[in-house]
C-alpha cells in the first residue's frame, strides 16, 4: 500500500513521500528547526538514509542548514518558504492517496478506533 501512495505522488509529479514527512516534521518544529538526530528519531530512518534525504531536500531549497546555537560544530535543519509551499502543493495528492489506499477501506468506526490507537502510540 505504501508503494501505491509513492506511485500516486510520483505520477502527480511530486518527490517521494519521505520528502513530505521530513518537511512536515521540520514545519512542526517551527523556527527552531531540528538537529539531524532529532529528525532521524521522528522519521525512524537510518542515519545514512537521512543524510541523503536531507542533502537532496536542502539542495532543492526546501530546507536549510543553520548553525546550531548549542553546539558550534553541529547544525539545525529548518524548512524554507519553498518547503512550506511544496507541502501545501503535495497535500491534495497525498490526501487523495491516503483516502484511496487506506482510509477508503475502513468504516467510520474503524477509522475512529485506529485514530485512537495511533494517538496512544504517539
Secondary structure, 3 states (H helix, E strand, C coil): CHHHHHHHHHHCCCCCHHHHHHHHHHHHHHHHCEEHHHHHHHHCCCHHHHHHHHHHHHHCCCEEEEECCCCCCCEEEEECHHHHHHHHHHHHHHHHHHHHHCHHHCCHHHHHHHHHHHHHHC
